[in-house]
Amino acid sequence: MSAAVAQSLLGSYGEQSGKVASELATLFSSARDFAKAVEFYLLAAKQAAEVYANAEAAVLAGRGLEM
């Protein structure tokens, strides 16, 4: 079910999917699509770092690297 929700979000957000990168990462991880999860965890980390949310960026990057 997580994969279906993630695909729905991707379809809804299209090129703006970065806005929900953290949510997509979690959903893809739950769906065991680790390649996509890593992609979106690292995107979410990059976005967090851009707005100086360094602690969140570190957590998100760490989750991506753990996969």
N, C-alpha and C positions, 0 to 999 in steps of 0.2 A: 504494500500500500504506500510506503514511503516513496518508492520510485515513481509511482503514478502521481503523487502530489508534487514531487520535484519536477517531473515533466510538465505538469500543468502550470506550475509557476514559470518554468522556462518559456512555455508557449505564451503565457500572459505578458511576461516582461520583455521577452525578446532580447534586443540589444541592451536593454536596461536591466538585465538580470543581475548586474553587479549590485544593484540596490538591495537585493535580498540574498547576497552571496553567503552570509553566515547561515541563514536558514536553509539554503540549498545544500551547503556543505553538510549540515547535520542530517538532512533528509537522505542525501546520497550515502552518507556513512551508515545510516540505519538500513538502507537498502543494500549495503555491502558492495556498492559501486565505488570502490576506494579511489580509483583514478579521478573520477569526477569530484569526489569529496575533497581530495587534495587540491585540485584545481581551484575549487571555490573557497576552501579554507585559506589558501595563500592569497587569493584575490581579496577576501574579507580582511586579512591581516594588513595587506597593502593599503586598503582604504582606511582602516583604523589608524595606521601610522600617519597617513596624510593629514588627519585632523588631530594629531598629537594624542591619540588614545593609545599610548605606548603599552600600557599593561594589557589592554585587550588585544592589541596587535601581537604581543608576545604569546598570549594564550592561544590565539587562533593559529599563528604560525607553528607553534608547538604541536597542536592537534594535527595539522597537516603533515608535519615531519614524522609524527608517530606512526603514520600509516605506511 
